[in-house]
Amino acid sequence: MPRLNGTGPTGQGPMTGRGLGPCGGGMGLGRGCRGSYGYGRRFISPKNELAALEEEERMLTEELSAIHEEIATLKGQKK
């Protein structure tokens, strides 16, 4: 919560963030509008949970592939 003025991280009011500040106990358990990174998954059906996890796996695999490519590029520059 910037400037501790009670407006939330984007100035949209309380409970609009990720719950990382004092209102959420600093535990990332806020009830904000951002639905990602596992927040609120306990309310998702098993079918939707599976789809969300598969999508997250796909994105992480792509990111890991990009990291491997960058490492290979940097190792090639050392020679």
MOVEN-V868080 format. One record per residue. RES is the residue in one letter. D_CENTER is the distance of its C-alpha to the mean C-alpha in Angstrom with 1 decimal. Layout:
{{RES & D_CENTER} {RES & D_CENTER}}
This chain:
{{M & 17.5} {P & 19.4} {R & 23.1} {L & 22.8} {N & 24.4} {G & 22.5} {T & 21.0} {G & 17.3} {P & 15.1} {T & 16.2} {G & 19.7} {Q & 19.3} {G & 20.3} {P & 19.1} {M & 16.4} {T & 14.3} {G & 11.6} {R & 9.0} {G & 12.2} {L & 12.1} {G & 15.6} {P & 18.9} {C & 18.6} {G & 15.9} {G & 17.7} {G & 15.1} {M & 13.6} {G & 10.2} {L & 12.2} {G & 12.7} {R & 13.9} {G & 12.5} {C & 12.4} {R & 8.8} {G & 8.5} {S & 5.3} {Y & 3.9} {G & 7.5} {Y & 8.5} {G & 12.0} {R & 12.6} {R & 16.0} {F & 17.3} {I & 16.6} {S & 19.8} {P & 20.1} {K & 20.7} {N & 17.5} {E & 15.6} {L & 17.3} {A & 16.5} {A & 12.8} {L & 13.0} {E & 15.4} {E & 13.3} {E & 10.4} {E & 13.5} {R & 14.9} {M & 12.2} {L & 12.1} {T & 15.8} {E & 16.2} {E & 14.2} {L & 16.4} {S & 19.4} {A & 18.8} {I & 18.7} {H & 21.9} {E & 23.5} {E & 22.9} {I & 24.3} {A & 27.3} {T & 27.9} {L & 27.9} {K & 30.2} {G & 32.5} {Q & 32.8} {K & 34.1} {K & 37.2}}
